[in-house]
Amino acid sequence: MIKKLSKIGLKTWWVLAVAALMMSISFAYRYVKEEGAKVNRLQRSLLKIKDLSVSTQVRLDELNQVIEGQVVPFSELIPIWLDNGVVTLSDVEVQDLPEGFRHHQLTATLENFPAAEISTLLDTAENARPAWRVTRIDLRPENNMLNGQLTLEALDKSPLAL
């Protein structure tokens, strides 16, 4: 009888050991499968980040090609109107940007500016290299003259970055 119990106990232990081994294999398989999915998600995220990095660098290279040197001070572009007193300029606000770029902004106040010459003024600003862009216009016509303000902005590369 004792031999029978020991045989039954031994069989039970073998069954329990095999069941434990099967459960361990099952858990390991599920763990590897879940971690594999996480690794795949991380790899896809890494590829997206690399694509964004390349895309950003391409855009910066294109911007470098568009921006040709230093901004010409706006006062040097329009000396005729400054001397006549029909245009006054605010101080230029300069903000440093990443990658050595700089953002310039100023406000031009027009008083009794000849309306027929506004297109010349705007063409002069926007044809400078790098260009001054008009970002805000607040002009009022009075007897073929214009009064109001123009806000202009320009982007250039810092002399230290050239």
C-alpha positions, 0 to 999 in steps of 0.5 A: 500500500505504501508503494502504491501511495508513493507511486501515486505521489510521484505521478502527481509530482510529475503531472504538476511539474509538466503543468508548471512547465507548460504554464511557464512556456505559455507565459513566456510566449505571451510575454515575448509576443507582447514585448515584440509588439511594443518593440515594433511600435517603438521602431515605427515611432523611431522611423517617424522621428527620423523622417521628421528630422530629415524633413526638418533638415530639408526645410532648413536647407531650403530656407537657407537657400531663400535667405541670402545674407543679412537684412538690409535696414529698411531705412536704407531702402526708402531714404527718399520718403524718410527725408521727406518726412512722410515715413517714420520708422519704429526701432527694429525689434530683433529676435534670435531664432534657432539655427542662427536665424533672426526675425526682424520687425518694425512699424512704418508710420505713414503721414500724408504719403502719396497714394500713387507711390504705395506700390513702389514702397511695397515693391521695394520692401518685398524685392529686397534680399532677404525680403521685408514682408508686410504683415499688417496694413492699417492705412486710411486714404485722405485726399489722395494721401495715405495715413496709417501704419505698416508692420514689416517683418524680415528673416535673416541669418545671424552674421555669426552663423554665416 
